[in-house]
Amino acid sequence: MDDLIEILENLEPDVDYKKTENLIDGRYLDSLKILSLVSEIEDTFDVEIPTVEIIPDNFNSAKKMWALIEKLKEE
């Protein structure tokens, strides 16, 4: 999870990613940052995020993103 937090902090440093639950809804992450984030996650965690998984619910918090990464690692 620390690697994920580091990726997020590089994209948008002024957010408390351990507590924030509305990264998309609160407009902390825009579409360009999401695309960059998806690429970074895929490279760092050696997973492929299918397009159908790139939805606000999966990216609204670091916890949700981590759950998605864990799920993709198991597949």
N, CA, C and O atoms as a Tripos MOL2 file, in Angstrom:
@<TRIPOS>MOLECULE
protein
  300   299    75     0     0
PROTEIN
NO_CHARGES

@<TRIPOS>ATOM
      1 N           0.8310   -1.1970    0.0000 N.3       1 MET1
      2 CA          0.0000    0.0000    0.0000 C.3       1 MET1
      3 C           0.8720    1.2570    0.0000 C.2       1 MET1
      4 O           0.4740    2.2870   -0.5440 O.2       1 MET1
      5 N           2.0520    1.1780    0.6030 N.am      2 ASP2
      6 CA          2.9380    2.3450    0.6540 C.3       2 ASP2
      7 C           3.3450    2.7960   -0.7440 C.2       2 ASP2
      8 O           3.4560    3.9930   -1.0100 O.2       2 ASP2
      9 N           3.5690    1.8190   -1.6460 N.am      3 ASP3
     10 CA          3.9240    2.1670   -3.0250 C.3       3 ASP3
     11 C           2.7750    2.9150   -3.7050 C.2       3 ASP3
     12 O           3.0010    3.8700   -4.4480 O.2       3 ASP3
     13 N           1.5530    2.4760   -3.4450 N.am      4 LEU4
     14 CA          0.3830    3.1390   -4.0200 C.3       4 LEU4
     15 C           0.2660    4.5770   -3.4950 C.2       4 LEU4
     16 O           0.0120    5.5020   -4.2670 O.2       4 LEU4
     17 N           0.4480    4.7570   -2.2070 N.am      5 ILE5
     18 CA          0.3900    6.1020   -1.6110 C.3       5 ILE5
     19 C           1.4630    6.9930   -2.2320 C.2       5 ILE5
     20 O           1.2140    8.1680   -2.5040 O.2       5 ILE5
     21 N           2.6430    6.4430   -2.4530 N.am      6 GLU6
     22 CA          3.7280    7.2160   -3.0630 C.3       6 GLU6
     23 C           3.3580    7.6540   -4.4890 C.2       6 GLU6
     24 O           3.6160    8.7940   -4.8760 O.2       6 GLU6
     25 N           2.7610    6.7550   -5.2570 N.am      7 ILE7
     26 CA          2.3110    7.0930   -6.6170 C.3       7 ILE7
     27 C           1.2950    8.2280   -6.5510 C.2       7 ILE7
     28 O           1.3870    9.1960   -7.3050 O.2       7 ILE7
     29 N           0.3350    8.1060   -5.6510 N.am      8 LEU8
     30 CA         -0.7100    9.1280   -5.5110 C.3       8 LEU8
     31 C          -0.1270   10.4680   -5.0940 C.2       8 LEU8
     32 O          -0.5200   11.5110   -5.6160 O.2       8 LEU8
     33 N           0.7980   10.4430   -4.1650 N.am      9 GLU9
     34 CA          1.4100   11.6890   -3.6900 C.3       9 GLU9
     35 C           2.2110   12.3800   -4.7900 C.2       9 GLU9
     36 O           2.3090   13.6070   -4.8070 O.2       9 GLU9
     37 N           2.7810   11.6050   -5.7020 N.am     10 ASN10
     38 CA          3.5010   12.2030   -6.8230 C.3      10 ASN10
     39 C           2.5420   12.8990   -7.7840 C.2      10 ASN10
     40 O           2.9040   13.8930   -8.4140 O.2      10 ASN10
     41 N           1.3190   12.3790   -7.8990 N.am     11 LEU11
     42 CA          0.3250   12.9820   -8.7870 C.3      11 LEU11
     43 C          -0.3170   14.2190   -8.1700 C.2      11 LEU11
     44 O          -0.5030   15.2330   -8.8430 O.2      11 LEU11
     45 N          -0.6520   14.1270   -6.8880 N.am     12 GLU12
     46 CA         -1.3610   15.2170   -6.1930 C.3      12 GLU12
     47 C          -0.9060   15.1970   -4.7290 C.2      12 GLU12
     48 O          -1.4960   14.4940   -3.9080 O.2      12 GLU12
     49 N           0.1340   15.9600   -4.4010 N.am     13 PRO13
     50 CA          0.7670   15.8520   -3.0840 C.3      13 PRO13
     51 C          -0.0330   16.3930   -1.8920 C.2      13 PRO13
     52 O           0.2610   16.0210   -0.7560 O.2      13 PRO13
     53 N          -1.0070   17.2330   -2.1040 N.am     14 ASP14
     54 CA         -1.6720   17.8930   -0.9830 C.3      14 ASP14
     55 C          -2.9390   17.1940   -0.5020 C.2      14 ASP14
     56 O          -3.8930   17.8530   -0.0880 O.2      14 ASP14
     57 N          -2.9540   15.8630   -0.5530 N.am     15 VAL15
     58 CA         -4.1390   15.0960   -0.1590 C.3      15 VAL15
     59 C          -3.7140   14.0360    0.8570 C.2      15 VAL15
     60 O          -2.6620   13.4150    0.7130 O.2      15 VAL15
     61 N          -4.5370   13.8360    1.8810 N.am     16 ASP16
     62 CA         -4.2890   12.7650    2.8510 C.3      16 ASP16
     63 C          -4.9410   11.4880    2.3090 C.2      16 ASP16
     64 O          -6.1270   11.2410    2.5280 O.2      16 ASP16
     65 N          -4.1640   10.7050    1.6170 N.am     17 TYR17
     66 CA         -4.7000    9.5330    0.9210 C.3      17 TYR17
     67 C          -5.1300    8.4100    1.8620 C.2      17 TYR17
     68 O          -5.9100    7.5420    1.4710 O.2      17 TYR17
     69 N          -4.6380    8.4200    3.0760 N.am     18 LYS18
     70 CA         -5.0510    7.3860    4.0310 C.3      18 LYS18
     71 C          -6.4530    7.6390    4.5770 C.2      18 LYS18
     72 O          -7.1030    6.7150    5.0650 O.2      18 LYS18
     73 N          -6.9210    8.8810    4.4980 N.am     19 LYS19
     74 CA         -8.2370    9.2170    5.0470 C.3      19 LYS19
     75 C          -9.2630    9.6290    3.9950 C.2      19 LYS19
     76 O         -10.4590    9.4210    4.1970 O.2      19 LYS19
     77 N          -8.8280   10.2030    2.8920 N.am     20 THR20
     78 CA         -9.7560   10.7440    1.8890 C.3      20 THR20
     79 C         -10.4860    9.6220    1.1600 C.2      20 THR20
     80 O          -9.8720    8.6850    0.6500 O.2      20 THR20
     81 N         -11.8090    9.7400    1.1230 N.am     21 GLU21
     82 CA        -12.6600    8.7130    0.5140 C.3      21 GLU21
     83 C         -13.3970    9.2270   -0.7230 C.2      21 GLU21
     84 O         -14.2700    8.5410   -1.2550 O.2      21 GLU21
     85 N         -13.0470   10.4370   -1.1850 N.am     22 ASN22
     86 CA        -13.7590   11.0200   -2.3280 C.3      22 ASN22
     87 C         -12.7820   11.6280   -3.3420 C.2      22 ASN22
     88 O         -12.9420   12.7750   -3.7590 O.2      22 ASN22
     89 N         -11.7850   10.8590   -3.7250 N.am     23 LEU23
     90 CA        -10.7540   11.3810   -4.6260 C.3      23 LEU23
     91 C         -11.3180   11.7860   -5.9810 C.2      23 LEU23
     92 O         -10.8740   12.7730   -6.5670 O.2      23 LEU23
     93 N         -12.2870   11.0360   -6.4820 N.am     24 ILE24
     94 CA        -12.9100   11.3730   -7.7600 C.3      24 ILE24
     95 C         -14.0290   12.3830   -7.5270 C.2      24 ILE24
     96 O         -14.0570   13.4500   -8.1400 O.2      24 ILE24
     97 N         -14.9460   12.0300   -6.6340 N.am     25 ASP25
     98 CA        -16.1020   12.8910   -6.3720 C.3      25 ASP25
     99 C         -15.6850   14.2710   -5.8580 C.2      25 ASP25
    100 O         -16.3420   15.2690   -6.1540 O.2      25 ASP25
    101 N         -14.6010   14.3290   -5.0970 N.am     26 GLY26
    102 CA        -14.1060   15.6000   -4.5760 C.3      26 GLY26
    103 C         -13.1770   16.3230   -5.5500 C.2      26 GLY26
    104 O         -12.6450   17.3890   -5.2420 O.2      26 GLY26
    105 N         -12.9960   15.7420   -6.7010 N.am     27 ARG27
    106 CA        -12.1780   16.3180   -7.7880 C.3      27 ARG27
    107 C         -10.7050   16.5040   -7.4180 C.2      27 ARG27
    108 O         -10.0510   17.4390   -7.8800 O.2      27 ARG27
    109 N         -10.2010   15.6070   -6.5860 N.am     28 TYR28
    110 CA         -8.7620   15.6190   -6.3080 C.3      28 TYR28
    111 C          -8.0080   15.0150   -7.4870 C.2      28 TYR28
    112 O          -6.8870   15.4220   -7.7940 O.2      28 TYR28
    113 N          -8.6380   14.0360   -8.1450 N.am     29 LEU29
    114 CA         -8.0370   13.3850   -9.3060 C.3      29 LEU29
    115 C          -8.9240   13.6160  -10.5200 C.2      29 LEU29
    116 O         -10.1100   13.2840  -10.5030 O.2      29 LEU29
    117 N          -8.3500   14.1850  -11.5710 N.am     30 ASP30
    118 CA         -9.1070   14.3830  -12.8030 C.3      30 ASP30
    119 C          -8.8020   13.2530  -13.7890 C.2      30 ASP30
    120 O          -8.0250   12.3490  -13.4800 O.2      30 ASP30
    121 N          -9.3950   13.3040  -14.9400 N.am     31 SER31
    122 CA         -9.2650   12.2020  -15.8980 C.3      31 SER31
    123 C          -7.8240   11.9860  -16.3510 C.2      31 SER31
    124 O          -7.4080   10.8420  -16.5370 O.2      31 SER31
    125 N          -7.0640   13.0450  -16.5290 N.am     32 LEU32
    126 CA         -5.6660   12.8820  -16.9330 C.3      32 LEU32
    127 C          -4.8390   12.2330  -15.8330 C.2      32 LEU32
    128 O          -3.9810   11.3960  -16.1120 O.2      32 LEU32
    129 N          -5.0890   12.6130  -14.5920 N.am     33 LYS33
    130 CA         -4.3770   11.9950  -13.4740 C.3      33 LYS33
    131 C          -4.7680   10.5340  -13.3250 C.2      33 LYS33
    132 O          -3.9330    9.7030  -12.9700 O.2      33 LYS33
    133 N          -6.0300   10.2120  -13.5930 N.am     34 ILE34
    134 CA         -6.4830    8.8170  -13.5190 C.3      34 ILE34
    135 C          -5.7510    7.9780  -14.5620 C.2      34 ILE34
    136 O          -5.3000    6.8720  -14.2640 O.2      34 ILE34
    137 N          -5.6310    8.4980  -15.7790 N.am     35 LEU35
    138 CA         -4.9130    7.7550  -16.8270 C.3      35 LEU35
    139 C          -3.4620    7.5190  -16.4270 C.2      35 LEU35
    140 O          -2.9320    6.4230  -16.6090 O.2      35 LEU35
    141 N          -2.8320    8.5330  -15.8900 N.am     36 SER36
    142 CA         -1.4570    8.3940  -15.4270 C.3      36 SER36
    143 C          -1.3750    7.4030  -14.2640 C.2      36 SER36
    144 O          -0.4580    6.5850  -14.1920 O.2      36 SER36
    145 N          -2.3370    7.4910  -13.3690 N.am     37 LEU37
    146 CA         -2.3920    6.6000  -12.2120 C.3      37 LEU37
    147 C          -2.5470    5.1450  -12.6490 C.2      37 LEU37
    148 O          -1.8630    4.2630  -12.1290 O.2      37 LEU37
    149 N          -3.4330    4.8970  -13.5880 N.am     38 VAL38
    150 CA         -3.6410    3.5300  -14.0850 C.3      38 VAL38
    151 C          -2.3370    2.9770  -14.6480 C.2      38 VAL38
    152 O          -1.9680    1.8360  -14.3680 O.2      38 VAL38
    153 N          -1.6530    3.7730  -15.4280 N.am     39 SER39
    154 CA         -0.3800    3.3500  -16.0060 C.3      39 SER39
    155 C           0.6560    3.0380  -14.9290 C.2      39 SER39
    156 O           1.3370    2.0140  -14.9900 O.2      39 SER39
    157 N           0.7680    3.9230  -13.9490 N.am     40 GLU40
    158 CA          1.7160    3.7180  -12.8430 C.3      40 GLU40
    159 C           1.3820    2.4600  -12.0370 C.2      40 GLU40
    160 O           2.2760    1.6930  -11.6790 O.2      40 GLU40
    161 N           0.1080    2.2520  -11.7550 N.am     41 ILE41
    162 CA         -0.3110    1.0650  -10.9990 C.3      41 ILE41
    163 C           0.0300   -0.1980  -11.7850 C.2      41 ILE41
    164 O           0.5600   -1.1600  -11.2300 O.2      41 ILE41
    165 N          -0.2790   -0.1880  -13.0770 N.am     42 GLU42
    166 CA          0.0060   -1.3690  -13.9010 C.3      42 GLU42
    167 C           1.5000   -1.6800  -13.9150 C.2      42 GLU42
    168 O           1.8900   -2.8410  -13.7970 O.2      42 GLU42
    169 N           2.3340   -0.6590  -14.0560 N.am     43 ASP43
    170 CA          3.7850   -0.8650  -14.0900 C.3      43 ASP43
    171 C           4.3320   -1.3030  -12.7380 C.2      43 ASP43
    172 O           5.1480   -2.2220  -12.6590 O.2      43 ASP43
    173 N           3.8880   -0.6510  -11.6870 N.am     44 THR44
    174 CA          4.4280   -0.9090  -10.3470 C.3      44 THR44
    175 C           4.0010   -2.2660   -9.8040 C.2      44 THR44
    176 O           4.8050   -2.9800   -9.2040 O.2      44 THR44
    177 N           2.7460   -2.6210  -10.0130 N.am     45 PHE45
    178 CA          2.2050   -3.8310   -9.3940 C.3      45 PHE45
    179 C           2.0500   -4.9920  -10.3710 C.2      45 PHE45
    180 O           1.5260   -6.0450  -10.0070 O.2      45 PHE45
    181 N           2.5070   -4.8030  -11.6170 N.am     46 ASP46
    182 CA          2.4680   -5.8450  -12.6380 C.3      46 ASP46
    183 C           1.0670   -6.4470  -12.7820 C.2      46 ASP46
    184 O           0.8790   -7.6630  -12.7470 O.2      46 ASP46
    185 N           0.1000   -5.5520  -12.9460 N.am     47 VAL47
    186 CA         -1.2920   -5.9510  -13.1790 C.3      47 VAL47
    187 C          -1.7900   -5.1910  -14.4080 C.2      47 VAL47
    188 O          -1.1900   -4.2020  -14.8290 O.2      47 VAL47
    189 N          -2.8830   -5.6670  -14.9670 N.am     48 GLU48
    190 CA         -3.5380   -4.9510  -16.0580 C.3      48 GLU48
    191 C          -4.9430   -4.5990  -15.5980 C.2      48 GLU48
    192 O          -5.7310   -5.4770  -15.2490 O.2      48 GLU48
    193 N          -5.2470   -3.3180  -15.5990 N.am     49 ILE49
    194 CA         -6.5610   -2.8580  -15.1560 C.3      49 ILE49
    195 C          -7.4780   -2.8020  -16.3760 C.2      49 ILE49
    196 O          -7.2880   -1.9660  -17.2590 O.2      49 ILE49
    197 N          -8.4740   -3.6930  -16.4270 N.am     50 PRO50
    198 CA         -9.4020   -3.6680  -17.5590 C.3      50 PRO50
    199 C         -10.2070   -2.3600  -17.5700 C.2      50 PRO50
    200 O         -10.4730   -1.7720  -16.5220 O.2      50 PRO50
    201 N         -10.5810   -1.9270  -18.7550 N.am     51 THR51
    202 CA        -11.3350   -0.6830  -18.9070 C.3      51 THR51
    203 C         -12.6020   -0.6840  -18.0530 C.2      51 THR51
    204 O         -12.9730    0.3530  -17.5040 O.2      51 THR51
    205 N         -13.2690   -1.8310  -17.9340 N.am     52 VAL52
    206 CA        -14.5150   -1.9000  -17.1540 C.3      52 VAL52
    207 C         -14.2860   -1.6410  -15.6700 C.2      52 VAL52
    208 O         -15.2350   -1.3530  -14.9410 O.2      52 VAL52
    209 N         -13.0430   -1.7400  -15.2140 N.am     53 GLU53
    210 CA        -12.7220   -1.4910  -13.7970 C.3      53 GLU53
    211 C         -12.3500   -0.0300  -13.5360 C.2      53 GLU53
    212 O         -12.2040    0.3700  -12.3810 O.2      53 GLU53
    213 N         -12.1970    0.7590  -14.5820 N.am     54 ILE54
    214 CA        -11.8250    2.1690  -14.4110 C.3      54 ILE54
    215 C         -13.1080    2.9720  -14.2220 C.2      54 ILE54
    216 O         -13.5940    3.6550  -15.1230 O.2      54 ILE54
    217 N         -13.6230    2.8530  -13.0140 N.am     55 ILE55
    218 CA        -14.8660    3.5310  -12.6170 C.3      55 ILE55
    219 C         -14.6010    4.3030  -11.3270 C.2      55 ILE55
    220 O         -13.7050    3.9370  -10.5660 O.2      55 ILE55
    221 N         -15.3610    5.3580  -11.0720 N.am     56 PRO56
    222 CA        -15.1150    6.1720   -9.8760 C.3      56 PRO56
    223 C         -15.0790    5.3670   -8.5750 C.2      56 PRO56
    224 O         -14.2600    5.6510   -7.7020 O.2      56 PRO56
    225 N         -15.9410    4.3830   -8.4350 N.am     57 ASP57
    226 CA        -15.9770    3.6170   -7.1930 C.3      57 ASP57
    227 C         -14.6380    2.9410   -6.8890 C.2      57 ASP57
    228 O         -14.2630    2.8220   -5.7230 O.2      57 ASP57
    229 N         -13.9220    2.5040   -7.9030 N.am     58 ASN58
    230 CA        -12.6340    1.8420   -7.6970 C.3      58 ASN58
    231 C         -11.4920    2.8100   -7.4370 C.2      58 ASN58
    232 O         -10.4100    2.3940   -7.0230 O.2      58 ASN58
    233 N         -11.7210    4.1050   -7.6760 N.am     59 PHE59
    234 CA        -10.6340    5.0780   -7.5530 C.3      59 PHE59
    235 C         -10.9550    6.2200   -6.5870 C.2      59 PHE59
    236 O         -10.2260    7.2120   -6.5570 O.2      59 PHE59
    237 N         -12.0120    6.1060   -5.8080 N.am     60 ASN60
    238 CA        -12.3930    7.1760   -4.8830 C.3      60 ASN60
    239 C         -11.5340    7.2180   -3.6280 C.2      60 ASN60
    240 O         -11.5250    8.2240   -2.9200 O.2      60 ASN60
    241 N         -10.8150    6.1430   -3.3430 N.am     61 SER61
    242 CA         -9.9290    6.1420   -2.1770 C.3      61 SER61
    243 C          -8.7540    5.2060   -2.4280 C.2      61 SER61
    244 O          -8.8270    4.3140   -3.2730 O.2      61 SER61
    245 N          -7.6810    5.4180   -1.6910 N.am     62 ALA62
    246 CA         -6.5200    4.5380   -1.8020 C.3      62 ALA62
    247 C          -6.9050    3.1170   -1.3820 C.2      62 ALA62
    248 O          -6.4050    2.1480   -1.9530 O.2      62 ALA62
    249 N          -7.7840    2.9880   -0.3980 N.am     63 LYS63
    250 CA         -8.2250    1.6620    0.0520 C.3      63 LYS63
    251 C          -8.9350    0.9130   -1.0650 C.2      63 LYS63
    252 O          -8.7070   -0.2810   -1.2610 O.2      63 LYS63
    253 N          -9.8020    1.6170   -1.8040 N.am     64 LYS64
    254 CA        -10.5120    0.9860   -2.9220 C.3      64 LYS64
    255 C          -9.5290    0.5960   -4.0280 C.2      64 LYS64
    256 O          -9.6520   -0.4760   -4.6200 O.2      64 LYS64
    257 N          -8.5630    1.4580   -4.3010 N.am     65 MET65
    258 CA         -7.5680    1.1440   -5.3230 C.3      65 MET65
    259 C          -6.7530   -0.0730   -4.9090 C.2      65 MET65
    260 O          -6.4610   -0.9440   -5.7270 O.2      65 MET65
    261 N          -6.3900   -0.1240   -3.6390 N.am     66 TRP66
    262 CA         -5.5950   -1.2470   -3.1410 C.3      66 TRP66
    263 C          -6.4070   -2.5450   -3.2480 C.2      66 TRP66
    264 O          -5.8640   -3.5900   -3.6040 O.2      66 TRP66
    265 N          -7.6910   -2.4770   -2.9430 N.am     67 ALA67
    266 CA         -8.5520   -3.6600   -3.0690 C.3      67 ALA67
    267 C          -8.6000   -4.1210   -4.5270 C.2      67 ALA67
    268 O          -8.5710   -5.3210   -4.7960 O.2      67 ALA67
    269 N          -8.6740   -3.1890   -5.4540 N.am     68 LEU68
    270 CA         -8.6790   -3.5230   -6.8730 C.3      68 LEU68
    271 C          -7.3510   -4.1770   -7.2620 C.2      68 LEU68
    272 O          -7.3410   -5.1850   -7.9700 O.2      68 LEU68
    273 N          -6.2450   -3.6140   -6.8090 N.am     69 ILE69
    274 CA         -4.9140   -4.1880   -7.1150 C.3      69 ILE69
    275 C          -4.8310   -5.6060   -6.5790 C.2      69 ILE69
    276 O          -4.3870   -6.5100   -7.2860 O.2      69 ILE69
    277 N          -5.2500   -5.8100   -5.3430 N.am     70 GLU70
    278 CA         -5.2230   -7.1530   -4.7420 C.3      70 GLU70
    279 C          -6.0780   -8.1350   -5.5420 C.2      70 GLU70
    280 O          -5.6740   -9.2750   -5.7720 O.2      70 GLU70
    281 N          -7.2470   -7.6910   -5.9600 N.am     71 LYS71
    282 CA         -8.1450   -8.5390   -6.7500 C.3      71 LYS71
    283 C          -7.4980   -8.9160   -8.0740 C.2      71 LYS71
    284 O          -7.5630  -10.0710   -8.4940 O.2      71 LYS71
    285 N          -6.8730   -7.9430   -8.7330 N.am     72 LEU72
    286 CA         -6.2340   -8.2070  -10.0230 C.3      72 LEU72
    287 C          -5.0180   -9.1050   -9.8840 C.2      72 LEU72
    288 O          -4.7300   -9.8870  -10.7900 O.2      72 LEU72
    289 N          -4.3010   -9.0140   -8.7810 N.am     73 LYS73
    290 CA         -3.1460   -9.8760   -8.5450 C.3      73 LYS73
    291 C          -3.5810  -11.3400   -8.3890 C.2      73 LYS73
    292 O          -2.8480  -12.2560   -8.7650 O.2      73 LYS73
    293 N          -4.7580  -11.5450   -7.8400 N.am     74 GLU74
    294 CA         -5.2590  -12.9020   -7.6200 C.3      74 GLU74
    295 C          -5.7210  -13.5620   -8.9050 C.2      74 GLU74
    296 O          -5.7390  -14.7890   -9.0000 O.2      74 GLU74
    297 N          -6.0940  -12.7600   -9.8940 N.am     75 GLU75
    298 CA         -6.6270  -13.3130  -11.1460 C.3      75 GLU75
    299 C          -5.5490  -13.8680  -12.0340 C.2      75 GLU75
    300 O          -5.8400  -14.3670  -13.1210 O.2      75 GLU75
@<TRIPOS>BOND
     1     1     2 1
     2     2     3 1
     3     3     4 2
     4     3     5 am
     5     5     6 1
     6     6     7 1
     7     7     8 2
     8     7     9 am
     9     9    10 1
    10    10    11 1
    11    11    12 2
    12    11    13 am
    13    13    14 1
    14    14    15 1
    15    15    16 2
    16    15    17 am
    17    17    18 1
    18    18    19 1
    19    19    20 2
    20    19    21 am
    21    21    22 1
    22    22    23 1
    23    23    24 2
    24    23    25 am
    25    25    26 1
    26    26    27 1
    27    27    28 2
    28    27    29 am
    29    29    30 1
    30    30    31 1
    31    31    32 2
    32    31    33 am
    33    33    34 1
    34    34    35 1
    35    35    36 2
    36    35    37 am
    37    37    38 1
    38    38    39 1
    39    39    40 2
    40    39    41 am
    41    41    42 1
    42    42    43 1
    43    43    44 2
    44    43    45 am
    45    45    46 1
    46    46    47 1
    47    47    48 2
    48    47    49 am
    49    49    50 1
    50    50    51 1
    51    51    52 2
    52    51    53 am
    53    53    54 1
    54    54    55 1
    55    55    56 2
    56    55    57 am
    57    57    58 1
    58    58    59 1
    59    59    60 2
    60    59    61 am
    61    61    62 1
    62    62    63 1
    63    63    64 2
    64    63    65 am
    65    65    66 1
    66    66    67 1
    67    67    68 2
    68    67    69 am
    69    69    70 1
    70    70    71 1
    71    71    72 2
    72    71    73 am
    73    73    74 1
    74    74    75 1
    75    75    76 2
    76    75    77 am
    77    77    78 1
    78    78    79 1
    79    79    80 2
    80    79    81 am
    81    81    82 1
    82    82    83 1
    83    83    84 2
    84    83    85 am
    85    85    86 1
    86    86    87 1
    87    87    88 2
    88    87    89 am
    89    89    90 1
    90    90    91 1
    91    91    92 2
    92    91    93 am
    93    93    94 1
    94    94    95 1
    95    95    96 2
    96    95    97 am
    97    97    98 1
    98    98    99 1
    99    99   100 2
   100    99   101 am
   101   101   102 1
   102   102   103 1
   103   103   104 2
   104   103   105 am
   105   105   106 1
   106   106   107 1
   107   107   108 2
   108   107   109 am
   109   109   110 1
   110   110   111 1
   111   111   112 2
   112   111   113 am
   113   113   114 1
   114   114   115 1
   115   115   116 2
   116   115   117 am
   117   117   118 1
   118   118   119 1
   119   119   120 2
   120   119   121 am
   121   121   122 1
   122   122   123 1
   123   123   124 2
   124   123   125 am
   125   125   126 1
   126   126   127 1
   127   127   128 2
   128   127   129 am
   129   129   130 1
   130   130   131 1
   131   131   132 2
   132   131   133 am
   133   133   134 1
   134   134   135 1
   135   135   136 2
   136   135   137 am
   137   137   138 1
   138   138   139 1
   139   139   140 2
   140   139   141 am
   141   141   142 1
   142   142   143 1
   143   143   144 2
   144   143   145 am
   145   145   146 1
   146   146   147 1
   147   147   148 2
   148   147   149 am
   149   149   150 1
   150   150   151 1
   151   151   152 2
   152   151   153 am
   153   153   154 1
   154   154   155 1
   155   155   156 2
   156   155   157 am
   157   157   158 1
   158   158   159 1
   159   159   160 2
   160   159   161 am
   161   161   162 1
   162   162   163 1
   163   163   164 2
   164   163   165 am
   165   165   166 1
   166   166   167 1
   167   167   168 2
   168   167   169 am
   169   169   170 1
   170   170   171 1
   171   171   172 2
   172   171   173 am
   173   173   174 1
   174   174   175 1
   175   175   176 2
   176   175   177 am
   177   177   178 1
   178   178   179 1
   179   179   180 2
   180   179   181 am
   181   181   182 1
   182   182   183 1
   183   183   184 2
   184   183   185 am
   185   185   186 1
   186   186   187 1
   187   187   188 2
   188   187   189 am
   189   189   190 1
   190   190   191 1
   191   191   192 2
   192   191   193 am
   193   193   194 1
   194   194   195 1
   195   195   196 2
   196   195   197 am
   197   197   198 1
   198   198   199 1
   199   199   200 2
   200   199   201 am
   201   201   202 1
   202   202   203 1
   203   203   204 2
   204   203   205 am
   205   205   206 1
   206   206   207 1
   207   207   208 2
   208   207   209 am
   209   209   210 1
   210   210   211 1
   211   211   212 2
   212   211   213 am
   213   213   214 1
   214   214   215 1
   215   215   216 2
   216   215   217 am
   217   217   218 1
   218   218   219 1
   219   219   220 2
   220   219   221 am
   221   221   222 1
   222   222   223 1
   223   223   224 2
   224   223   225 am
   225   225   226 1
   226   226   227 1
   227   227   228 2
   228   227   229 am
   229   229   230 1
   230   230   231 1
   231   231   232 2
   232   231   233 am
   233   233   234 1
   234   234   235 1
   235   235   236 2
   236   235   237 am
   237   237   238 1
   238   238   239 1
   239   239   240 2
   240   239   241 am
   241   241   242 1
   242   242   243 1
   243   243   244 2
   244   243   245 am
   245   245   246 1
   246   246   247 1
   247   247   248 2
   248   247   249 am
   249   249   250 1
   250   250   251 1
   251   251   252 2
   252   251   253 am
   253   253   254 1
   254   254   255 1
   255   255   256 2
   256   255   257 am
   257   257   258 1
   258   258   259 1
   259   259   260 2
   260   259   261 am
   261   261   262 1
   262   262   263 1
   263   263   264 2
   264   263   265 am
   265   265   266 1
   266   266   267 1
   267   267   268 2
   268   267   269 am
   269   269   270 1
   270   270   271 1
   271   271   272 2
   272   271   273 am
   273   273   274 1
   274   274   275 1
   275   275   276 2
   276   275   277 am
   277   277   278 1
   278   278   279 1
   279   279   280 2
   280   279   281 am
   281   281   282 1
   282   282   283 1
   283   283   284 2
   284   283   285 am
   285   285   286 1
   286   286   287 1
   287   287   288 2
   288   287   289 am
   289   289   290 1
   290   290   291 1
   291   291   292 2
   292   291   293 am
   293   293   294 1
   294   294   295 1
   295   295   296 2
   296   295   297 am
   297   297   298 1
   298   298   299 1
   299   299   300 2
@<TRIPOS>SUBSTRUCTURE
     1 MET1         2 RESIDUE 1 A MET
     2 ASP2         6 RESIDUE 1 A ASP
     3 ASP3        10 RESIDUE 1 A ASP
     4 LEU4        14 RESIDUE 1 A LEU
     5 ILE5        18 RESIDUE 1 A ILE
     6 GLU6        22 RESIDUE 1 A GLU
     7 ILE7        26 RESIDUE 1 A ILE
     8 LEU8        30 RESIDUE 1 A LEU
     9 GLU9        34 RESIDUE 1 A GLU
    10 ASN10       38 RESIDUE 1 A ASN
    11 LEU11       42 RESIDUE 1 A LEU
    12 GLU12       46 RESIDUE 1 A GLU
    13 PRO13       50 RESIDUE 1 A PRO
    14 ASP14       54 RESIDUE 1 A ASP
    15 VAL15       58 RESIDUE 1 A VAL
    16 ASP16       62 RESIDUE 1 A ASP
    17 TYR17       66 RESIDUE 1 A TYR
    18 LYS18       70 RESIDUE 1 A LYS
    19 LYS19       74 RESIDUE 1 A LYS
    20 THR20       78 RESIDUE 1 A THR
    21 GLU21       82 RESIDUE 1 A GLU
    22 ASN22       86 RESIDUE 1 A ASN
    23 LEU23       90 RESIDUE 1 A LEU
    24 ILE24       94 RESIDUE 1 A ILE
    25 ASP25       98 RESIDUE 1 A ASP
    26 GLY26      102 RESIDUE 1 A GLY
    27 ARG27      106 RESIDUE 1 A ARG
    28 TYR28      110 RESIDUE 1 A TYR
    29 LEU29      114 RESIDUE 1 A LEU
    30 ASP30      118 RESIDUE 1 A ASP
    31 SER31      122 RESIDUE 1 A SER
    32 LEU32      126 RESIDUE 1 A LEU
    33 LYS33      130 RESIDUE 1 A LYS
    34 ILE34      134 RESIDUE 1 A ILE
    35 LEU35      138 RESIDUE 1 A LEU
    36 SER36      142 RESIDUE 1 A SER
    37 LEU37      146 RESIDUE 1 A LEU
    38 VAL38      150 RESIDUE 1 A VAL
    39 SER39      154 RESIDUE 1 A SER
    40 GLU40      158 RESIDUE 1 A GLU
    41 ILE41      162 RESIDUE 1 A ILE
    42 GLU42      166 RESIDUE 1 A GLU
    43 ASP43      170 RESIDUE 1 A ASP
    44 THR44      174 RESIDUE 1 A THR
    45 PHE45      178 RESIDUE 1 A PHE
    46 ASP46      182 RESIDUE 1 A ASP
    47 VAL47      186 RESIDUE 1 A VAL
    48 GLU48      190 RESIDUE 1 A GLU
    49 ILE49      194 RESIDUE 1 A ILE
    50 PRO50      198 RESIDUE 1 A PRO
    51 THR51      202 RESIDUE 1 A THR
    52 VAL52      206 RESIDUE 1 A VAL
    53 GLU53      210 RESIDUE 1 A GLU
    54 ILE54      214 RESIDUE 1 A ILE
    55 ILE55      218 RESIDUE 1 A ILE
    56 PRO56      222 RESIDUE 1 A PRO
    57 ASP57      226 RESIDUE 1 A ASP
    58 ASN58      230 RESIDUE 1 A ASN
    59 PHE59      234 RESIDUE 1 A PHE
    60 ASN60      238 RESIDUE 1 A ASN
    61 SER61      242 RESIDUE 1 A SER
    62 ALA62      246 RESIDUE 1 A ALA
    63 LYS63      250 RESIDUE 1 A LYS
    64 LYS64      254 RESIDUE 1 A LYS
    65 MET65      258 RESIDUE 1 A MET
    66 TRP66      262 RESIDUE 1 A TRP
    67 ALA67      266 RESIDUE 1 A ALA
    68 LEU68      270 RESIDUE 1 A LEU
    69 ILE69      274 RESIDUE 1 A ILE
    70 GLU70      278 RESIDUE 1 A GLU
    71 LYS71      282 RESIDUE 1 A LYS
    72 LEU72      286 RESIDUE 1 A LEU
    73 LYS73      290 RESIDUE 1 A LYS
    74 GLU74      294 RESIDUE 1 A GLU
    75 GLU75      298 RESIDUE 1 A GLU
